Amino acid sequence: MDLKKRSREMKDFFNERIDEYDDLHLKIIKAKEKIVDFIPKDAKNIIDLGTGTGLQLIKVYKEFPNIKTIAIDVSDEMLKKLEDRHISDNITIVNESFFDYDFCCCRDAVISTQALHHFDPKDKLVLFKKIYDSLKEGGVFINEDYYVESLEEEKKGFDDYKNLVKGEGKHYDTPLTIEHEIELLKEAGFSNILKYVTDEEKIVVATK
């Protein structure tokens, strides 16, 4: 997958739909907020990948008022809305692809909600290794996301995207199965992986 092209597509797509984003994501806010339950109680610094308008960070800062967050997103319009929320002075906003941004090291947690179902397995493996390297020992990667139920559905998403079965203005997601995602996390170095699945929530928690 051409990551620069994919980043441009996502930036344009979400910038154009900034007025719809919160209404759509408030419908799944319980799932987005559930990630807070898995952040280590002594966490002092986190990265939020694909932070969007920051709906999930409202709950994060209710539970962790002093935590420092690097909030990364390719959509500048999303990040403007996050900034306008004034959630906390401890949020550093980064308008960049998380494939390009240097995560540095010794992070307590990396979180993501509804943001990583846009990439192929090869690129996800690169990202997961990058996340693994950025975490301190005992640090966690918490991903709440959209997953498909079968490899057939997974393949269709990538085929549709690759074959451009999408008229102008359309957007195709490319989610994996949760089992495939866990395989990639293991390949990236994670061995302690928890799967939390309900009718409303699908969360994977991988500990370094």
N, CA, C and O of each residue as an XYZ file, in Angstrom:
832
protein
N       0.847     -1.200      0.000
C       0.000      0.000      0.000
C       0.880      1.247      0.000
O       1.853      1.337      0.748
N       0.522      2.198     -0.847
C       1.248      3.461     -0.899
C       0.786      4.321      0.283
O      -0.307      4.886      0.261
N       1.636      4.412      1.317
C       1.222      5.091      2.546
C       1.036      6.593      2.360
O       0.162      7.190      2.988
N       1.833      7.194      1.520
C       1.660      8.637      1.290
C       0.323      8.900      0.597
O      -0.388      9.845      0.940
N      -0.009      8.063     -0.370
C      -1.297      8.201     -1.058
C      -2.439      7.942     -0.085
O      -3.429      8.674     -0.080
N      -2.309      6.907      0.739
C      -3.347      6.581      1.710
C      -3.535      7.714      2.717
O      -4.663      8.035      3.089
N      -2.437      8.315      3.154
C      -2.526      9.435      4.097
C      -3.244     10.625      3.473
O      -4.060     11.277      4.125
N      -2.939     10.905      2.210
C      -3.629     12.011      1.530
C      -5.118     11.732      1.409
O      -5.946     12.620      1.612
N      -5.454     10.482      1.074
C      -6.869     10.111      0.953
C      -7.591     10.303      2.281
O      -8.697     10.843      2.318
N      -6.968      9.860      3.369
C      -7.621      9.957      4.676
C      -7.718     11.408      5.124
O      -8.732     11.826      5.683
N      -6.665     12.169      4.879
C      -6.710     13.587      5.237
C      -7.858     14.285      4.519
O      -8.646     14.995      5.143
N      -7.952     14.082      3.208
C      -9.010     14.722      2.428
C     -10.390     14.241      2.867
O     -11.316     15.038      3.021
N     -10.518     12.935      3.066
C     -11.815     12.362      3.432
C     -12.313     12.933      4.756
O     -13.458     13.373      4.856
N     -11.451     12.925      5.768
C     -11.890     13.366      7.093
C     -12.008     14.885      7.180
O     -12.873     15.396      7.891
N     -11.160     15.601      6.474
C     -11.318     17.058      6.448
C     -12.664     17.459      5.859
O     -13.308     18.392      6.338
N     -13.080     16.751      4.819
C     -14.348     17.073      4.166
C     -15.556     16.708      5.023
O     -16.647     17.244      4.830
N     -15.356     15.794      5.967
C     -16.481     15.309      6.779
C     -16.351     15.673      8.250
O     -16.895     14.996      9.122
N     -15.627     16.745      8.512
C     -15.393     17.149      9.889
C     -16.693     17.432     10.638
O     -16.780     17.167     11.837
N     -17.706     17.966      9.948
C     -18.960     18.299     10.619
C     -19.777     17.064     10.984
O     -20.679     17.142     11.818
N     -19.467     15.916     10.362
C     -20.214     14.688     10.641
C     -19.511     13.796     11.670
O     -20.130     12.918     12.271
N     -18.229     14.032     11.860
C     -17.394     13.079     12.592
C     -17.888     12.826     14.019
O     -18.069     11.675     14.415
N     -18.103     13.881     14.782
C     -18.489     13.698     16.180
C     -19.816     12.975     16.315
O     -19.966     12.113     17.181
N     -20.785     13.315     15.468
C     -22.089     12.647     15.543
C     -21.937     11.140     15.306
O     -22.560     10.334     15.996
N     -21.114     10.770     14.335
C     -20.903      9.351     14.045
C     -20.179      8.651     15.183
O     -20.558      7.548     15.576
N     -19.143      9.280     15.711
C     -18.319      8.622     16.723
C     -18.948      8.670     18.120
O     -18.597      7.862     18.980
N     -19.858      9.593     18.351
C     -20.576      9.582     19.628
C     -21.487      8.354     19.739
O     -21.854      7.947     20.842
N     -21.845      7.772     18.601
C     -22.656      6.551     18.621
C     -21.869      5.362     19.165
O     -22.459      4.385     19.625
N     -20.537      5.443     19.114
C     -19.703      4.353     19.621
C     -18.798      4.845     20.751
O     -17.728      4.284     20.990
N     -19.237      5.892     21.438
C     -18.378      6.528     22.438
C     -18.047      5.582     23.601
O     -16.959      5.670     24.171
N     -18.960      4.691     23.953
C     -18.672      3.766     25.065
C     -17.480      2.880     24.739
O     -16.652      2.593     25.604
N     -17.400      2.454     23.491
C     -16.258      1.631     23.078
C     -14.982      2.453     23.088
O     -13.944      1.973     23.544
N     -15.039      3.685     22.592
C     -13.863      4.543     22.564
C     -13.377      4.852     23.980
O     -12.173      4.921     24.229
N     -14.318      5.036     24.902
C     -13.954      5.358     26.287
C     -13.456      4.145     27.065
O     -12.751      4.292     28.063
N     -13.819      2.954     26.615
C     -13.436      1.736     27.328
C     -11.926      1.566     27.410
O     -11.424      0.906     28.320
N     -11.198      2.159     26.465
C      -9.741      2.025     26.484
C      -9.129      2.529     27.787
O      -8.060      2.072     28.193
N      -9.806      3.469     28.441
C      -9.280      4.055     29.675
C      -9.088      2.978     30.744
O      -8.185      3.081     31.575
N      -9.929      1.955     30.723
C      -9.833      0.892     31.726
C      -8.528      0.118     31.638
O      -8.133     -0.542     32.598
N      -7.854      0.193     30.495
C      -6.650     -0.599     30.274
C      -5.361      0.210     30.369
O      -4.270     -0.354     30.281
N      -5.474      1.523     30.547
C      -4.275      2.348     30.724
C      -3.709      2.096     32.120
O      -4.462      2.152     33.093
N      -2.413      1.820     32.253
C      -1.828      1.580     33.585
C      -2.107      2.747     34.528
O      -2.018      3.910     34.135
N      -2.442      2.425     35.767
C      -2.839      3.453     36.724
C      -1.725      4.454     37.018
O      -1.991      5.586     37.424
N      -0.477      4.034     36.813
C       0.640      4.946     37.080
C       1.161      5.600     35.803
O       2.246      6.182     35.812
N       0.415      5.516     34.717
C       0.867      6.065     33.438
C       1.031      7.576     33.516
O       0.190      8.284     34.070
N       2.127      8.048     32.949
C       2.409      9.479     32.940
C       2.449     10.058     31.532
O       2.268     11.262     31.348
N       2.688      9.195     30.524
C       2.751      9.708     29.165
C       2.224      8.673     28.178
O       2.503      7.481     28.304
N       1.456      9.144     27.192
C       0.866      8.251     26.201
C       0.930      8.895     24.816
O       1.133     10.102     24.678
N       0.752      8.066     23.812
C       0.559      8.537     22.443
C      -0.834      8.100     22.009
O      -1.249      6.974     22.285
N      -1.552      8.986     21.334
C      -2.869      8.657     20.780
C      -2.757      8.708     19.260
O      -2.575      9.777     18.678
N      -2.869      7.531     18.617
C      -2.720      7.426     17.170
C      -4.061      7.625     16.469
O      -5.026      6.917     16.756
N      -4.119      8.576     15.564
C      -5.384      8.872     14.884
C      -6.372      9.467     15.852
O      -7.509      9.005     15.953
N      -5.954     10.478     16.553
C      -6.728     11.021     17.684
C      -8.052     11.646     17.264
O      -8.960     11.773     18.085
N      -8.178     12.042     15.977
C      -9.429     12.655     15.534
C      -9.701     13.954     16.270
O      -8.801     14.773     16.452
N     -10.946     14.142     16.694
C     -11.326     15.349     17.424
C     -11.145     15.194     18.932
O     -11.465     16.102     19.699
N     -10.628     14.036     19.352
C     -10.276     13.852     20.753
C     -11.391     13.412     21.676
O     -11.285     13.584     22.890
N     -12.463     12.845     21.131
C     -13.575     12.428     21.992
C     -13.118     11.485     23.093
O     -13.566     11.606     24.234
N     -12.224     10.536     22.769
C     -11.755      9.570     23.754
C     -10.875     10.228     24.814
O     -10.782      9.733     25.937
N     -10.231     11.337     24.465
C      -9.343     11.995     25.424
C     -10.100     12.717     26.530
O      -9.538     12.989     27.591
N     -11.361     13.028     26.291
C     -12.167     13.643     27.358
C     -12.221     12.703     28.555
O     -12.021     13.125     29.694
N     -12.491     11.436     28.293
C     -12.545     10.440     29.378
C     -11.145     10.160     29.938
O     -10.977      9.993     31.146
N     -10.155     10.111     29.061
C      -8.779      9.899     29.527
C      -8.411     10.948     30.569
O      -7.838     10.615     31.607
N      -8.732     12.201     30.305
C      -8.321     13.272     31.223
C      -9.205     13.393     32.457
O      -8.816     14.037     33.431
N     -10.365     12.797     32.432
C     -11.151     12.704     33.668
C     -10.486     11.738     34.643
O     -10.494     11.955     35.855
N      -9.905     10.659     34.092
C      -9.269      9.636     34.931
C      -7.792      9.932     35.181
O      -7.254      9.557     36.222
N      -7.140     10.596     34.241
C      -5.702     10.873     34.339
C      -5.452     12.358     34.043
O      -4.924     12.686     32.981
N      -5.819     13.257     34.956
C      -5.754     14.693     34.663
C      -4.351     15.227     34.387
O      -4.204     16.274     33.757
N      -3.323     14.522     34.849
C      -1.959     15.025     34.689
C      -1.163     14.293     33.613
O       0.020     14.573     33.419
N      -1.796     13.368     32.921
C      -1.078     12.582     31.928
C      -0.694     13.465     30.738
O      -1.424     14.387     30.374
N       0.463     13.169     30.139
C       0.911     13.910     28.954
C       0.623     13.068     27.714
O       0.947     11.881     27.672
N       0.019     13.683     26.714
C      -0.406     12.975     25.504
C       0.192     13.604     24.252
O       0.153     14.822     24.074
N       0.746     12.757     23.387
C       1.083     13.163     22.024
C      -0.089     12.723     21.165
O      -0.308     11.524     20.991
N      -0.847     13.670     20.624
C      -2.050     13.380     19.842
C      -1.729     13.551     18.359
O      -1.471     14.663     17.897
N      -1.746     12.429     17.610
C      -1.288     12.434     16.223
C      -2.451     12.146     15.270
O      -3.227     11.213     15.478
N      -2.553     12.966     14.224
C      -3.566     12.724     13.191
C      -3.145     13.423     11.899
O      -2.500     14.471     11.933
N      -3.515     12.831     10.757
C      -3.189     13.453      9.470
C      -4.166     14.561      9.103
O      -3.864     15.390      8.244
N      -5.336     14.588      9.743
C      -6.359     15.572      9.408
C      -6.176     16.848     10.226
O      -6.371     16.841     11.441
N      -5.808     17.927      9.570
C      -5.632     19.188     10.277
C      -6.954     19.740     10.795
O      -6.984     20.398     11.834
N      -8.049     19.479     10.083
C      -9.359     19.952     10.544
C      -9.785     19.243     11.826
O     -10.352     19.865     12.724
N      -9.514     17.955     11.910
C      -9.806     17.210     13.145
C      -9.036     17.811     14.315
O      -9.585     18.031     15.394
N      -7.762     18.069     14.078
C      -6.916     18.561     15.162
C      -7.290     19.977     15.589
O      -7.107     20.342     16.750
N      -7.815     20.778     14.655
C      -8.317     22.106     15.037
C      -9.480     21.965     16.011
O      -9.592     22.717     16.979
N     -10.342     20.990     15.740
C     -11.489     20.773     16.631
C     -11.025     20.262     17.995
O     -11.571     20.645     19.029
N     -10.008     19.389     17.985
C      -9.429     18.933     19.256
C      -8.884     20.119     20.034
O      -9.129     20.247     21.233
N      -8.155     20.977     19.358
C      -7.578     22.143     20.031
C      -8.668     23.034     20.608
O      -8.522     23.570     21.707
N      -9.761     23.191     19.868
C     -10.870     24.032     20.333
C     -11.571     23.457     21.557
O     -12.240     24.191     22.283
N     -11.430     22.171     21.795
C     -12.055     21.557     22.976
C     -11.376     21.987     24.272
O     -12.007     21.980     25.329
N     -10.103     22.359     24.207
C      -9.356     22.772     25.397
C      -9.435     21.707     26.498
O      -9.714     22.016     27.657
N      -9.188     20.464     26.118
C      -9.294     19.364     27.086
C      -8.223     19.470     28.155
O      -8.506     19.285     29.339
N      -6.991     19.769     27.748
C      -5.888     19.842     28.691
C      -4.707     20.557     28.051
O      -4.512     20.506     26.837
N      -3.920     21.228     28.894
C      -2.682     21.834     28.416
C      -1.584     20.788     28.242
O      -0.510     21.097     27.727
N      -1.848     19.549     28.670
C      -0.853     18.483     28.591
C      -0.928     17.688     27.290
O      -0.297     16.638     27.166
N      -1.697     18.183     26.320
C      -1.813     17.506     25.025
C      -0.937     18.225     24.002
O      -1.096     19.424     23.772
N      -0.026     17.496     23.399
C       0.786     18.019     22.302
C       0.209     17.508     20.991
O       0.145     16.298     20.774
N      -0.204     18.400     20.131
C      -0.876     18.051     18.887
C       0.146     17.932     17.748
O       0.974     18.820     17.546
N       0.071     16.824     17.013
C       0.999     16.566     15.918
C       0.200     16.243     14.659
O      -0.502     15.233     14.611
N       0.303     17.088     13.651
C      -0.390     16.887     12.375
C       0.568     16.187     11.406
O       1.251     16.825     10.605
N       0.593     14.857     11.506
C       1.561     14.081     10.733
C       1.083     12.632     10.660
O       0.268     12.199     11.474
N       1.586     11.901      9.697
C       1.333     10.461      9.653
C       2.089      9.786     10.781
O       3.250     10.106     11.036
N       1.428      8.844     11.463
C       2.158      8.164     12.538
C       3.176      7.172     12.011
O       3.948      6.615     12.792
N       3.198      6.937     10.713
C       4.279      6.155     10.129
C       5.556      6.990     10.018
O       6.657      6.441      9.985
N       5.409      8.306      9.960
C       6.560      9.197      9.820
C       7.043      9.765     11.150
O       8.238     10.016     11.312
N       6.150      9.969     12.093
C       6.499     10.627     13.350
C       7.350      9.711     14.233
O       7.089      8.513     14.332
N       8.364     10.286     14.867
C       9.245      9.545     15.774
C       8.583      9.415     17.150
O       8.405     10.410     17.853
N       8.220      8.191     17.529
C       7.549      7.983     18.811
C       8.489      8.097     20.004
O       8.035      8.190     21.144
N       9.806      8.091     19.748
C      10.807      8.078     20.815
C      10.639      6.818     21.669
O      10.208      5.784     21.159
N      10.970      6.890     22.945
C      10.945      5.667     23.757
C      10.310      5.909     25.120
O       9.980      7.032     25.501
N      10.158      4.817     25.821
C       9.740      4.825     27.228
C       8.331      5.355     27.436
O       8.053      6.005     28.443
N       7.446      5.083     26.493
C       6.041      5.472     26.641
C       5.329      4.478     27.554
O       5.595      3.278     27.508
N       4.433      4.984     28.374
C       3.640      4.109     29.249
C       2.546      3.391     28.467
O       2.207      2.245     28.763
N       1.997      4.078     27.464
C       0.930      3.461     26.673
C       0.830      4.153     25.321
O       1.119      5.342     25.182
N       0.413      3.379     24.339
C      -0.003      3.913     23.047
C      -1.446      3.484     22.864
O      -1.761      2.299     22.982
N      -2.331      4.434     22.577
C      -3.742      4.129     22.422
C      -4.198      4.493     21.015
O      -3.583      5.321     20.344
N      -5.274      3.868     20.585
C      -5.875      4.219     19.295
C      -7.329      3.771     19.301
O      -7.655      2.696     19.804
N      -8.194      4.601     18.739
C      -9.605      4.226     18.635
C     -10.101      4.482     17.217
O     -10.052      5.607     16.719
N     -10.575      3.426     16.583
C     -11.201      3.516     15.252
C     -10.310      4.220     14.227
O     -10.789      5.033     13.437
N      -9.016      3.904     14.245
C      -8.104      4.621     13.354
C      -7.192      3.733     12.524
O      -6.657      4.192     11.515
N      -6.998      2.486     12.911
C      -5.959      1.678     12.268
C      -6.500      0.678     11.249
O      -5.751     -0.176     10.774
N      -7.777      0.765     10.907
C      -8.349     -0.169      9.925
C      -8.225      0.371      8.493
O      -9.108      0.168      7.660
N      -7.122      1.055      8.232
C      -6.895      1.645      6.919
C      -5.616      1.150      6.252
O      -5.219      1.677      5.212
N      -4.964      0.140      6.839
C      -3.634     -0.236      6.374
C      -3.531     -1.737      6.164
O      -4.252     -2.520      6.782
N      -2.613     -2.123      5.269
C      -2.463     -3.546      4.984
C      -1.565     -4.206      6.034
O      -0.889     -3.506      6.788
N      -1.547     -5.536      6.093
C      -0.788     -6.239      7.130
C       0.692     -5.890      7.162
O       1.278     -5.761      8.237
N       1.298     -5.735      5.996
C       2.735     -5.409      5.937
C       3.014     -4.081      6.637
O       3.964     -3.972      7.412
N       2.192     -3.080      6.365
C       2.394     -1.767      6.968
C       2.018     -1.778      8.447
O       2.653     -1.104      9.258
N       0.994     -2.537      8.791
C       0.625     -2.643     10.203
C       1.752     -3.268     11.012
O       2.010     -2.855     12.143
N       2.422     -4.255     10.443
C       3.530     -4.895     11.150
C       4.637     -3.878     11.429
O       5.204     -3.856     12.521
N       4.938     -3.044     10.446
C       5.933     -1.984     10.651
C       5.497     -1.062     11.783
O       6.297     -0.718     12.652
N       4.227     -0.663     11.771
C       3.707      0.226     12.810
C       3.736     -0.446     14.173
O       4.122      0.176     15.163
N       3.334     -1.702     14.233
C       3.309     -2.406     15.519
C       4.711     -2.570     16.101
O       4.890     -2.486     17.316
N       5.696     -2.800     15.251
C       7.083     -2.873     15.734
C       7.531     -1.515     16.262
O       8.235     -1.425     17.267
N       7.118     -0.480     15.578
C       7.451      0.883     16.022
C       6.811      1.176     17.374
O       7.442      1.769     18.248
N       5.563      0.764     17.544
C       4.880      0.937     18.825
C       5.591      0.143     19.912
O       5.840      0.654     21.003
N       5.913     -1.102     19.609
C       6.592     -1.964     20.581
C       7.891     -1.311     21.057
O       8.168     -1.272     22.255
N       8.674     -0.806     20.127
C       9.959     -0.195     20.472
C       9.789      1.078     21.294
O      10.683      1.447     22.056
N       8.647      1.754     21.148
C       8.437      3.018     21.860
C       7.991      2.821     23.304
O       8.079      3.742     24.115
N       7.513      1.625     23.622
C       6.974      1.373     24.957
C       8.073      0.987     25.944
O       9.043      0.323     25.577
N       7.916      1.401     27.178
C       8.805      0.905     28.230
C       8.369     -0.515     28.597
O       7.279     -0.940     28.213
N       9.188     -1.239     29.320
C       8.803     -2.576     29.769
C       7.542     -2.475     30.630
O       7.487     -1.687     31.574
N       6.547     -3.267     30.300
C       5.270     -3.200     30.998
C       4.299     -2.208     30.384
O       3.145     -2.120     30.804
N       4.766     -1.454     29.384
C       3.877     -0.525     28.690
C       2.877     -1.270     27.822
O       3.093     -2.432     27.477
N       1.779     -0.602     27.468
C       0.712     -1.280     26.747
C       0.311     -0.530     25.478
O       0.354      0.698     25.412
N      -0.077     -1.308     24.484
C      -0.713     -0.785     23.276
C      -2.171     -1.188     23.338
O      -2.487     -2.375     23.420
N      -3.067     -0.203     23.298
C      -4.501     -0.435     23.438
C      -5.184      0.033     22.158
O      -5.178      1.222     21.837
N      -5.768     -0.908     21.436
C      -6.391     -0.568     20.155
C      -7.856     -0.972     20.131
O      -8.190     -2.157     20.129
N      -8.720      0.028     20.112
C     -10.161     -0.193     19.916
C     -10.436      0.113     18.463
O     -10.160      1.215     17.989
N     -10.998     -0.895     17.729
C     -11.083     -0.697     16.293
C     -12.221     -1.501     15.683
O     -12.959     -2.215     16.361
N     -12.322     -1.350     14.380
C     -13.303     -2.057     13.559
C     -12.619     -3.277     12.962
O     -11.601     -3.151     12.282
N     -13.177     -4.459     13.214
C     -12.619     -5.702     12.692
C     -13.702     -6.450     11.912
O     -14.891     -6.324     12.206
N     -13.276     -7.229     10.915
C     -14.208     -8.076     10.187
C     -14.183     -9.477     10.784
O     -13.303     -9.818     11.574
N     -15.170    -10.283     10.389
C     -15.337    -11.594     11.009
C     -14.614    -12.718     10.275
O     -14.418    -13.795     10.838
N     -14.215    -12.481      9.027
C     -13.632    -13.574      8.256
C     -12.526    -13.069      7.336
O     -12.447    -11.878      7.034
N     -11.679    -13.990      6.897
C     -10.626    -13.647      5.956
C     -11.208    -13.256      4.599
O     -10.601    -12.473      3.868
N     -12.379    -13.796      4.260
C     -13.041    -13.434      3.015
C     -13.425    -11.949      3.028
O     -13.212    -11.238      2.046
N     -13.989    -11.491      4.143
C     -14.333    -10.074      4.257
C     -13.080     -9.203      4.224
O     -13.061     -8.135      3.613
N     -12.055     -9.678      4.884
C     -10.788     -8.962      4.906
C     -10.250     -8.786      3.484
O      -9.852     -7.690      3.090
N     -10.247     -9.878      2.726
C      -9.746     -9.842      1.357
C     -10.587     -8.912      0.486
O     -10.042     -8.176     -0.337
N     -11.895     -8.941      0.657
C     -12.773     -8.083     -0.153
C     -12.447     -6.608      0.063
O     -12.428     -5.824     -0.886
N     -12.194     -6.238      1.308
C     -11.866     -4.836      1.582
C     -10.631     -4.389      0.827
O     -10.611     -3.308      0.239
N      -9.597     -5.223      0.841
C      -8.373     -4.870      0.131
C      -8.551     -4.925     -1.384
O      -7.997     -4.098     -2.107
N      -9.321     -5.896     -1.862
C      -9.570     -5.975     -3.302
C     -10.336     -4.752     -3.793
O     -10.012     -4.185     -4.836
N     -11.351     -4.353     -3.039
C     -12.136     -3.180     -3.425
C     -11.260     -1.935     -3.461
O     -11.348     -1.123     -4.382
N     -10.416     -1.799     -2.446
C      -9.544     -0.623     -2.398
C      -8.532     -0.655     -3.551
O      -8.332      0.344     -4.241
N      -7.903     -1.809     -3.746
C      -6.875     -1.945     -4.790
C      -7.459     -1.727     -6.178
O      -6.819     -1.127     -7.041
N      -8.677     -2.216     -6.390
C      -9.305     -2.107     -7.707
C     -10.117     -0.829     -7.880
O     -10.812     -0.645     -8.880
N     -10.015      0.048     -6.885
C     -10.674      1.352     -6.952
C     -12.170      1.229     -7.198
O     -12.745      1.951     -8.013
N     -12.793      0.287     -6.468
C     -14.248      0.141     -6.557
C     -14.861      1.171     -5.617
O     -15.428      0.832     -4.579
N     -14.734      2.428     -6.002
C     -15.172      3.501     -5.114
C     -15.293      4.788     -5.899
O     -14.281      5.385     -6.265
N     -16.465      5.212     -6.154
C     -16.646      6.435     -6.921
C     -16.021      7.623     -6.218
O     -15.537      7.508     -5.092
N     -16.033      8.724     -6.865
C     -15.444      9.934     -6.302
C     -16.088     10.260     -4.959
O     -17.311     10.249     -4.821
N     -15.243     10.547     -3.977
C     -15.746     10.877     -2.648
C     -16.023      9.678     -1.774
O     -16.387      9.843     -0.610
N     -15.859      8.459     -2.303
C     -16.094      7.262     -1.503
C     -14.845      6.925     -0.696
O     -13.738      7.354     -1.020
N     -15.051      6.150      0.360
C     -13.946      5.779      1.239
C     -14.085      4.308      1.595
O     -15.126      3.885      2.098
N     -13.043      3.524      1.337
C     -13.080      2.105      1.664
C     -12.151      1.805      2.823
O     -10.965      2.130      2.790
N     -12.713      1.174      3.855
C     -11.906      0.694      4.970
C     -11.270     -0.637      4.591
O     -11.766     -1.350      3.719
N     -10.175     -0.958      5.251
C      -9.495     -2.236      4.998
C      -9.184     -2.918      6.336
O      -8.016     -3.108      6.673
N     -10.217     -3.285      7.096
C      -9.989     -3.901      8.404
C      -9.518     -5.343      8.278
O      -9.792     -6.020      7.287
N      -8.806     -5.795      9.298
C      -8.394     -7.187      9.410
C      -9.349     -7.918     10.338
O     -10.196     -7.297     10.979
N      -9.214     -9.233     10.409
C      -9.871     -9.961     11.492
C      -9.071     -9.696     12.760
O      -7.885     -9.374     12.694
N      -9.705     -9.829     13.894
C      -9.000     -9.585     15.148
C      -7.907    -10.637     15.361
O      -6.879    -10.347     15.973
N      -8.128    -11.853     14.859
C      -7.119    -12.910     14.979
C      -5.885    -12.584     14.146
O      -4.760    -12.824     14.586
N      -6.084    -12.045     12.957
C      -4.957    -11.648     12.096
C      -4.169    -10.523     12.758
O      -2.938    -10.518     12.735
N      -4.887     -9.575     13.345
C      -4.226     -8.466     14.026
C      -3.360     -8.979     15.182
O      -2.239     -8.507     15.377
N      -3.869     -9.924     15.929
C      -3.105    -10.479     17.052
C      -1.857    -11.209     16.554
O      -0.806    -11.146     17.192
N      -1.967    -11.896     15.426
C      -0.793    -12.555     14.839
C       0.291    -11.536     14.518
O       1.470    -11.781     14.775
N      -0.094    -10.409     13.964
C       0.869     -9.366     13.623
C       1.505     -8.770     14.878
O       2.700     -8.472     14.888
N       0.718     -8.598     15.924
C       1.247     -8.072     17.182
C       2.287     -9.032     17.771
O       3.313     -8.601     18.297
N       2.014    -10.314     17.678
C       2.984    -11.300     18.158
C       4.267    -11.238     17.340
O       5.366    -11.316     17.889
N       4.121    -11.097     16.027
C       5.287    -11.001     15.156
C       6.093     -9.739     15.460
O       7.312     -9.719     15.286
N       5.419     -8.700     15.908
C       6.089     -7.447     16.251
C       6.829     -7.527     17.578
O       7.622     -6.640     17.895
N       6.581     -8.577     18.358
C       7.297     -8.740     19.617
C       6.427     -8.876     20.847
O       6.914     -9.284     21.901
N       5.143     -8.543     20.736
C       4.248     -8.645     21.885
C       3.923    -10.117     22.162
O       3.675    -10.886     21.233
N       3.924    -10.500     23.428
C       3.578    -11.877     23.784
C       2.370    -11.943     24.714
O       1.643    -12.936     24.732
N       2.166    -10.880     25.480
C       1.037    -10.833     26.413
C      -0.070    -10.004     25.775
O      -0.045     -8.775     25.837
N      -1.044    -10.677     25.161
C      -2.080     -9.983     24.388
C      -3.461    -10.392     24.892
O      -3.785    -11.578     24.956
N      -4.266     -9.400     25.248
C      -5.623     -9.601     25.737
C      -6.613     -9.154     24.678
O      -6.454     -8.083     24.092
N      -7.624     -9.956     24.430
C      -8.702     -9.612     23.497
C      -9.963     -9.355     24.309
O     -10.419    -10.239     25.035
N     -10.534     -8.154     24.198
C     -11.760     -7.798     24.913
C     -12.846     -7.550     23.874
O     -12.817     -6.548     23.160
N     -13.798     -8.463     23.796
C     -14.821     -8.389     22.752
C     -16.209     -8.507     23.359
O     -16.499     -9.464     24.077
N     -17.068     -7.531     23.070
C     -18.488     -7.593     23.406
C     -19.271     -7.238     22.146
O     -18.684     -7.058     21.080
N     -20.581     -7.138     22.262
C     -21.388     -6.754     21.113
C     -21.056     -5.330     20.645
O     -21.218     -5.004     19.469
N     -20.591     -4.490     21.576
C     -20.334     -3.090     21.254
C     -18.856     -2.738     21.155
O     -18.506     -1.697     20.598
N     -17.986     -3.587     21.684
C     -16.578     -3.213     21.799
C     -15.674     -4.334     21.295
O     -15.914     -5.515     21.542
N     -14.640     -3.931     20.590
C     -13.584     -4.848     20.187
C     -12.259     -4.164     20.470
O     -11.869     -3.231     19.769
N     -11.575     -4.633     21.496
C     -10.347     -3.986     21.959
C      -9.255     -5.041     22.105
O      -9.485     -6.121     22.648
N      -8.068     -4.711     21.614
C      -6.908     -5.561     21.792
C      -5.905     -4.805     22.653
O      -5.581     -3.650     22.377
N      -5.419     -5.466     23.697
C      -4.437     -4.854     24.603
C      -3.190     -5.716     24.583
O      -3.222     -6.882     24.977
N      -2.085     -5.133     24.119
C      -0.822     -5.873     24.007
C       0.191     -5.216     24.951
O       0.435     -4.011     24.881
N       0.776     -6.035     25.834
C       1.726     -5.526     26.830
C       3.145     -5.922     26.458
O       3.399     -7.061     26.066
N       4.056     -4.988     26.582
C       5.465     -5.265     26.297
C       6.121     -5.964     27.491
O       7.310     -6.282     27.444
